[in-house]
Amino acid sequence: MDATTMTAAADRDFTRSEERQVVLASTLGTVFEWYDFFIYGSLAVFMSSVLFPPDNPTAALLASLGALAAGFVIRPIGAILFGRIGDMVGRKYTFLITIVMMGGSTALIGFLPSYATVGHAAWISLLVLRLVQGLAVGGEYGGAVIYVAEHSRADRRGLLTGWIQITSSIGLALSIIVILGTQAFMTEEAFKVWGWRLPFILSIAMLAFSIYVRAKLHESPVFARMKAERRLSKNPVRDTFGRWSSLRLILIALFGVTAGMGASYFTGQFYVMIFMQQVVKIDLQTSYMLMAVGLLIGSPSFILFGWLSDRIGRKWLMMAGLLLAAVCYRPMFASLMEAGNPQLVAATRSAPVTVHADTASDACSFGLAASLLNTHGDHAKPCVQAKKLLIAGGINFSYAAPLEGQAVAISVQGRTVQGYDPAAYRKVLGEAGYPAKADPAQVASAKIVLLLVIMTIVVAMIYGPVASFLVELFPANIRYTALSFPYHIGAGIFGGFLPFFATYLSLAVGDVFAGLWYPVVITSVTLLIGVIVLPNKPQLAKEL
């Protein structure tokens, strides 16, 4: 194809049928990305018992989650690596490579040999696959949204990229359906031993279809035009990070929207599920079902706000979402606890718990890593373990002066248990009215679903328009590199580490809601910066 033909092809309008094909091919990869993330997070406890040393189950679980975190950390590197390829070689071929790497890594987890078979090679192989998957994800999202946006008219760009944004909820819902469906066809013991592998193996069908659809696509019209006119960047990484004009845009995107986007998304779509299971004590299957229903009802709002951003602009929709997240997350999570476990709320009010300990001493202190250390080792601190037991039960506590000769003690309704004694703790707490789990008969399912829908809508106000906003913010010749980096710092770092920091804050303060300060502070700061520095109509939109 000569330059004149390429330019003509790039300038023509695309039919609705062609638009649908582009959107389908692009969304499949991001569905895959989120499906992988959620099944890994949900099945980490099962993988840890098979792929890691069996002598310390808690340490094995944390190591399994650490492999997930490693995938997040490496995403920005993948953004730079594949962003460079996408800006130099082309959008189509780059995100075809990323889907193969990402999907292949996900599927191979289902075939990993156990620790009993190959020893440490089992968890090392898992870590390698997570790193490969993280690298690929670093280039996947940018390629998908850019490919869709560069096939879209300006008045439909938010709408069409909104279909990319809805895939996070679809991926979560799909993972829940597959996990519950798999569990329904086998015993609990069989699922624990080998059944957890099936959700990973079943993803092969999704991978094959994704490759088939993407292989039929043509190159992005904007990239084709730049190539025909010889306007491609010779060094996208240098042009992105070595020039203040483009580096400034990255900083604006990161601190003006994507940091808050990541924190709000992982709070309203992922941490809320952990909160229901671990704090509110709703049983696993019920929490999964409630989450799936809430997502299915609320997820169309991603497309709605993408479409609305085409009409009224992107910036103020995203800022409104950040404001609602900062103001409403704390009361919404409190309402969620009341709806899910009213007995726990009543006990918290009528029988407050006191922890007697010297919080300034080394015996009760812990760092970020120590807050999640194993509970069975000889070096575990009784005071830290006592606080972990309470927070894990959804129980708030306040501090008081230590008792003589005791590193820790707890008091409730005038009764005191000295030292760290889990059985005695559970007995006295149970007698004070604290339930071991939520009573299914008292779970207000309709109210919980409503809260989950509202949280999804708040997330969608930010996440729905952000794809088209980022595409329009950066010049076409460095767009793949420049867009992918702040997105994955926001989603992978600020968002991905939310459960870790939320747990740390809850332990440190003694309040199960203290972890929400993490997203509240980040969304508030991002809102303030975004209001000041974010453009409402990026000037570079005309290049599309």
C-alpha positions in Angstrom: 0.0 0.0 0.0 1.5 3.3 -1.1 1.5 6.5 1.0 -1.5 8.0 -0.8 -3.6 4.9 -0.4 -2.7 4.6 3.3 -3.6 8.3 4.0 -6.9 7.9 2.2 -7.8 4.8 4.2 -6.9 6.6 7.4 -9.2 9.5 6.6 -12.3 7.6 5.7 -15.3 7.2 8.0 -15.8 3.8 9.5 -19.2 2.0 9.3 -21.0 0.9 12.5 -20.2 -2.7 11.6 -16.5 -1.9 11.5 -16.7 0.1 14.8 -18.3 -2.9 16.5 -15.5 -5.2 15.3 -12.9 -2.8 16.6 -14.6 -2.5 19.9 -15.1 -6.2 20.3 -11.5 -7.0 19.5 -10.2 -4.4 21.9 -12.5 -5.2 24.8 -11.8 -8.9 24.7 -8.2 -8.3 25.9 -9.2 -6.0 28.8 -11.9 -8.5 29.8 -9.1 -11.1 29.9 -6.9 -8.8 32.0 -9.5 -8.3 34.7 -10.7 -11.9 34.6 -7.2 -13.0 35.3 -6.7 -10.4 38.1 -9.9 -11.4 39.9 -9.5 -15.2 39.6 -6.0 -15.0 40.9 -7.0 -12.8 43.8 -10.0 -15.1 44.6 -8.0 -18.3 44.2 -4.7 -17.3 45.9 -5.5 -19.2 49.0 -5.9 -22.4 47.1 -2.8 -21.9 44.9 -0.7 -21.1 48.0 -1.5 -24.5 49.5 -0.4 -26.4 46.3 2.5 -24.3 44.9 4.2 -23.1 48.0 6.0 -24.9 51.0 3.2 -26.4 53.2 4.9 -25.8 56.6 3.6 -22.2 57.0 0.2 -21.6 55.3 -0.1 -17.9 56.2 3.4 -17.2 54.8 2.5 -19.2 51.7 -0.7 -17.2 51.1 1.2 -13.9 51.5 3.8 -15.1 49.1 1.1 -16.0 46.6 -0.4 -12.5 47.0 3.1 -11.1 46.7 3.4 -12.6 43.2 0.2 -10.7 42.3 1.8 -7.5 43.7 4.9 -8.2 41.6 2.7 -8.2 38.5 1.4 -4.8 39.4 4.8 -3.3 40.1 6.2 -4.4 36.7 3.2 -3.0 34.7 4.7 0.5 34.3 7.8 -1.2 32.8 5.5 -3.1 30.4 3.9 0.3 29.5 7.2 1.7 28.5 8.3 -1.4 26.6 5.2 -2.0 24.7 4.4 1.7 24.4 7.6 2.1 22.5 6.8 -0.8 20.2 3.2 0.5 19.7 4.4 4.0 18.7 7.1 2.7 16.4 5.7 -0.5 14.9 2.0 -0.1 15.2 -1.0 -0.5 17.5 -2.4 -3.7 16.0 0.7 -5.8 16.2 1.6 -4.6 19.6 -1.7 -5.4 21.3 -1.8 -8.7 19.4 1.5 -9.6 21.1 0.2 -8.5 24.5 -2.9 -10.6 24.4 -0.8 -13.7 23.5 1.6 -13.1 26.4 -1.1 -12.1 28.9 -3.5 -15.0 28.0 -0.8 -17.6 27.7 0.5 -16.7 31.1 -2.9 -16.9 32.7 -3.7 -20.3 31.1 -0.3 -21.8 32.0 -0.9 -21.2 35.7 -3.5 -23.9 35.6 -0.9 -26.4 34.5 1.9 -25.6 37.0 3.3 -28.6 38.9 2.8 -28.7 42.6 5.4 -28.0 45.2 5.2 -31.6 46.3 6.3 -32.6 42.7 9.0 -30.1 41.8 9.8 -28.2 45.0 10.6 -24.5 44.8 10.4 -24.6 41.0 6.6 -24.5 41.4 6.4 -21.0 43.0 9.3 -19.7 41.0 7.4 -20.6 37.8 4.3 -18.9 39.2 6.3 -15.7 39.9 7.8 -15.8 36.3 4.3 -16.1 34.8 3.0 -13.2 36.9 5.8 -11.0 35.8 5.2 -11.9 32.1 1.5 -11.3 32.6 2.2 -7.9 34.3 4.5 -6.8 31.5 1.9 -7.7 28.9 -0.9 -5.9 30.8 1.3 -2.8 30.8 0.9 -2.6 27.1 -2.6 -4.1 26.7 -4.8 -1.3 28.1 -3.1 1.5 26.2 -3.2 -0.4 23.0 -6.9 -1.2 23.4 -8.2 2.3 24.2 -5.9 3.9 21.6 -7.0 1.5 18.9 -10.7 2.2 19.6 -10.3 6.0 20.0 -8.3 6.3 16.8 -11.1 4.6 14.9 -13.8 6.9 16.5 -15.3 10.2 15.6 -14.9 12.9 18.2 -18.6 12.9 19.1 -18.5 9.1 19.7 -15.0 8.7 21.3 -16.2 8.6 24.9 -19.0 6.2 24.1 -16.9 3.7 22.2 -14.0 3.8 24.7 -16.6 3.4 27.4 -17.0 -0.2 26.2 -13.3 -0.7 27.2 -14.0 0.6 30.6 -17.0 -1.7 31.3 -14.8 -4.7 30.8 -13.4 -4.5 34.4 -16.9 -5.2 35.8 -17.5 -7.8 33.1 -14.2 -9.5 34.0 -15.0 -9.6 37.7 -18.6 -10.9 37.1 -17.2 -13.5 34.7 -14.6 -14.7 37.2 -17.3 -15.0 39.9 -19.5 -17.0 37.6 -16.7 -19.4 36.5 -15.5 -19.9 40.1 -19.0 -20.6 41.5 -19.8 -22.8 38.5 -16.7 -24.8 39.0 -17.2 -25.2 42.7 -20.8 -26.4 42.1 -19.6 -29.4 40.1 -17.1 -30.9 42.6 -16.5 -31.4 46.3 -14.8 -28.7 48.4 -11.8 -30.9 48.9 -11.5 -31.6 45.1 -11.6 -27.9 44.4 -9.0 -27.2 46.9 -6.6 -29.9 45.5 -7.1 -29.4 41.7 -10.4 -27.7 40.9 -8.9 -24.2 41.3 -6.9 -24.9 38.2 -10.0 -25.0 35.9 -10.8 -21.3 35.8 -7.3 -20.7 34.5 -7.4 -23.5 32.0 -10.8 -22.5 30.7 -9.4 -19.1 29.8 -7.8 -20.8 26.8 -11.1 -20.6 24.9 -11.2 -16.8 25.5 -7.5 -16.5 24.4 -8.1 -18.4 21.2 -11.1 -16.3 20.3 -9.3 -13.0 21.1 -6.4 -13.9 18.9 -8.7 -14.9 16.0 -10.6 -11.6 16.2 -7.5 -9.4 16.6 -5.6 -11.0 13.8 -8.3 -9.9 11.4 -8.0 -6.2 12.3 -6.3 -3.5 10.2 -3.8 -0.9 11.6 -5.1 2.2 13.4 -6.0 4.9 10.8 -4.1 7.5 12.8 -0.9 5.4 12.9 -1.3 4.6 9.2 -1.5 8.4 8.5 1.6 9.2 10.6 3.5 6.4 8.9 2.5 7.6 5.4 3.5 11.1 6.3 6.7 10.0 8.0 5.8 11.6 11.3 6.5 8.6 13.6 8.7 9.1 16.6 12.1 7.6 16.2 12.5 7.3 20.0 9.1 7.4 21.8 10.6 6.9 25.3 13.0 9.8 24.9 10.3 12.0 23.4 8.0 11.1 26.2 10.2 11.4 29.3 13.0 13.5 27.9 10.9 16.6 27.0 9.2 18.7 29.6 6.2 19.4 27.3 5.3 15.6 27.3 6.5 14.8 30.8 4.4 17.6 32.1 1.3 16.0 30.5 2.2 12.6 32.2 2.4 14.3 35.6 -0.9 16.1 35.0 -2.6 12.8 34.0 -1.1 10.9 36.9 -1.7 13.3 39.8 -4.8 15.0 38.2 -6.8 11.9 37.5 -5.3 8.4 37.3 -4.0 8.1 40.9 -7.5 8.9 42.2 -9.0 6.6 39.5 -7.0 3.7 40.7 -7.8 4.2 44.3 -11.5 4.7 43.7 -11.8 1.8 41.4 -10.1 -0.8 43.6 -12.1 0.5 46.6 -15.5 0.3 44.9 -14.9 -2.8 42.8 -12.4 -5.0 44.7 -11.8 -4.0 48.3 -15.5 -3.9 48.9 -15.6 -7.6 48.2 -12.8 -8.3 50.6 -14.6 -6.1 53.2 -17.8 -8.0 52.8 -16.0 -11.3 53.3 -13.4 -10.5 55.9 -14.9 -7.7 58.0 -18.7 -8.0 57.6 -18.3 -11.8 57.7 -20.8 -12.6 54.9 -20.2 -16.1 53.6 -18.2 -16.5 50.4 -20.9 -17.5 48.0 -23.4 -14.9 49.2 -20.8 -12.1 48.8 -19.9 -13.3 45.4 -23.5 -13.4 44.3 -24.3 -10.0 45.7 -21.2 -8.5 44.0 -22.1 -10.1 40.7 -25.6 -8.7 40.7 -24.4 -5.3 41.7 -21.9 -5.2 38.9 -24.4 -6.4 36.3 -26.8 -3.7 37.3 -24.3 -0.9 37.6 -21.8 -1.6 34.9 -23.8 0.0 32.0 -23.0 3.3 33.7 -19.5 3.1 32.4 -20.9 3.4 28.9 -23.4 6.0 30.0 -20.7 8.3 31.4 -18.4 7.7 28.5 -21.3 8.9 26.2 -22.2 11.8 28.5 -18.5 12.9 28.4 -19.0 13.3 24.6 -21.8 15.8 25.3 -20.6 17.8 28.3 -16.8 17.2 28.5 -14.6 14.7 30.4 -13.0 16.7 33.2 -15.9 17.7 35.4 -17.5 14.3 35.2 -14.3 12.8 36.5 -13.9 15.4 39.1 -17.5 14.9 40.3 -16.7 11.2 40.7 -13.6 11.9 42.7 -15.5 14.2 45.0 -18.3 11.6 45.6 -15.6 8.9 46.3 -13.9 11.1 48.8 -17.1 12.1 50.6 -19.2 9.0 50.3 -17.0 5.9 50.7 -16.8 6.0 54.5 -20.6 6.3 55.0 -21.3 3.8 52.3 -19.1 1.2 53.9 -20.7 1.8 57.3 -24.1 1.3 55.7 -22.8 -1.9 54.1 -21.8 -3.3 57.5 -25.1 -2.4 59.0 -26.9 -4.1 56.1 -24.7 -7.2 56.1 -24.1 -7.8 59.9 -26.4 -5.8 62.1 -25.5 -8.0 65.1 -21.9 -7.0 64.8 -22.8 -3.3 64.6 -25.0 -3.6 67.7 -22.2 -5.4 69.6 -19.7 -2.7 68.6 -21.9 -0.1 70.1 -23.0 -1.9 73.3 -19.8 -3.7 74.1 -16.7 -1.7 73.0 -13.4 -3.6 73.1 -10.2 -2.2 74.8 -6.7 -3.4 74.0 -4.3 -2.9 76.9 -0.8 -2.4 75.4 2.1 0.0 75.2 1.7 1.1 71.6 5.0 3.0 71.7 7.0 -0.1 72.6 8.6 -2.5 70.2 6.3 -5.3 71.5 3.3 -3.7 69.9 4.8 -1.9 66.9 5.0 -3.1 63.4 6.0 -1.8 60.0 4.2 -2.0 56.8 5.5 -5.5 56.0 5.3 -6.7 59.6 1.5 -5.9 59.7 1.0 -8.9 57.4 3.6 -11.3 58.7 2.7 -14.9 59.6 0.6 -15.7 62.7 2.3 -19.0 63.6 6.0 -18.2 63.7 8.0 -17.9 66.9 8.8 -14.3 66.2 5.1 -13.2 66.0 4.3 -10.4 68.5 1.4 -11.2 70.8 0.1 -7.6 70.7 0.2 -7.5 66.9 -1.5 -10.9 66.7 -4.2 -9.8 69.2 -5.0 -6.7 67.0 -5.0 -8.9 63.9 -7.5 -11.3 65.4 -9.9 -8.4 66.3 -9.7 -6.6 63.0 -10.1 -10.0 61.1 -13.3 -10.4 63.1 -14.6 -6.9 62.1 -14.1 -5.7 65.6 -13.0 -2.1 66.4 -11.0 -1.4 69.6 -9.5 1.4 71.5 -6.2 1.5 73.4 -5.6 1.7 77.2 -2.5 1.4 79.4 -0.9 -2.0 79.5 -1.4 -4.4 82.5 1.6 -5.1 84.6 3.6 -8.0 83.3 1.4 -8.4 80.1 2.4 -7.5 76.6 -1.2 -7.4 75.7 -4.7 -7.9 77.2 -8.2 -7.2 76.0 -11.3 -6.0 78.0 -14.9 -6.1 77.1 -17.9 -5.6 79.3 -15.8 -5.5 82.4 -14.1 -8.9 81.6 -10.3 -9.0 80.9 -8.3 -11.7 79.1 -4.6 -11.4 79.8 -2.0 -12.2 77.2 -2.7 -13.4 73.7 -5.2 -16.3 74.0 -7.3 -16.7 70.8 -9.7 -19.2 72.3 -10.4 -17.1 75.4 -10.7 -14.0 73.2 -13.3 -15.6 71.0 -15.3 -16.9 74.0 -15.5 -13.5 75.8 -16.3 -11.7 72.6 -19.0 -14.2 71.7 -20.6 -13.8 75.1 -20.5 -10.0 74.6 -22.6 -10.5 71.4 -19.9 -10.4 68.7 -20.9 -13.0 66.0 -18.4 -15.3 64.4 -20.1 -14.7 61.0 -23.1 -12.8 59.6 -26.5 -14.4 60.1 -27.8 -15.1 56.6 -31.3 -14.4 57.7 -30.3 -10.8 58.7 -28.3 -10.0 55.6 -30.2 -7.2 53.8 -29.4 -8.3 50.3 -31.4 -5.6 48.4 -29.7 -2.8 50.4 -26.3 -4.3 49.8 -26.9 -4.6 46.0 -28.1 -1.0 46.0 -24.9 0.2 47.7 -22.8 -1.9 45.3 -24.6 -0.3 42.3 -24.0 3.2 43.7 -20.3 2.4 44.3 -20.1 1.2 40.7 -21.7 4.4 39.4 -19.2 6.5 41.4 -16.3 4.5 39.9 -17.9 4.8 36.4 -18.0 8.6 36.6 -14.2 8.6 36.7 -13.4 5.5 34.9 -15.9 5.8 32.0 -14.5 9.1 30.5 -10.8 8.6 31.5 -9.9 6.5 28.4 -11.0 9.1 25.9 -9.5 11.9 28.0 -6.1 10.2 28.1 -6.1 9.5 24.4 -6.9 13.1 23.6 -4.3 14.4 26.1 -1.2 13.1 24.4 0.3 13.6 20.9 -0.3 10.7 18.5 3.3 9.9 17.9 4.0 9.1 21.6 0.5 8.3 22.6 0.9 4.6 23.3 4.0 5.2 25.6 2.7 8.4 27.3 -0.8 7.1 28.0 0.1 3.7 29.3 2.6 4.9 31.9 0.4 7.2 34.1 -2.5 4.8 33.7 -0.6 1.8 35.1 1.0 3.9 37.9 -2.4 5.0 38.9 -4.1 1.6 38.5 -1.2 -0.7 39.4 0.5 1.2 42.2 -2.0 3.6 43.8 -4.9 1.1 43.2 -3.2 -2.3 43.3 -1.7 -1.8 46.8 -4.9 -0.5 48.3 -5.8 -3.8 50.2 -2.3 -3.9 51.7 -2.4 -0.3 53.0 -6.0 -0.6 54.1 -5.1 -3.6 56.2 -2.1 -1.8 57.7 -4.2 1.3 58.7 -6.9 -0.7 60.3 -4.4 -2.6 62.4 -2.6 0.6 63.4 -5.7 2.6 64.4 -7.9 -0.2 65.7 -10.8 0.7 63.3 -12.0 -1.5 60.5 -13.0 1.6 58.6 -9.5 3.2 59.0 -8.3 1.6 55.8 -10.7 3.8 53.8 -8.5 6.8 54.6 -6.2 5.6 51.9 -8.7 6.1 49.0 -10.2 9.1 50.6 -6.9 11.0 50.9 -5.7 10.0 47.4 -9.0 10.9 45.7 -9.2 14.2 47.6 -5.6 15.2 46.6 -6.2 14.1 43.1 -9.4 16.1 43.0 -7.7 19.2 44.2 -4.9 18.9 41.6 -7.2 17.9 38.8 -9.5 20.8 39.3 -6.5 23.2 39.0 -4.5 21.6 36.2 -6.6 19.3 34.1 -7.8 20.7 30.8 -11.5 20.2 30.1 -11.0 20.0 26.3 -7.4 18.8 25.5 -6.1 20.7 22.5 -4.6 17.5 21.0 -8.0 16.0 20.4 -8.0 17.5 16.9 -5.2 15.2 15.9 -7.6 12.3 16.1 
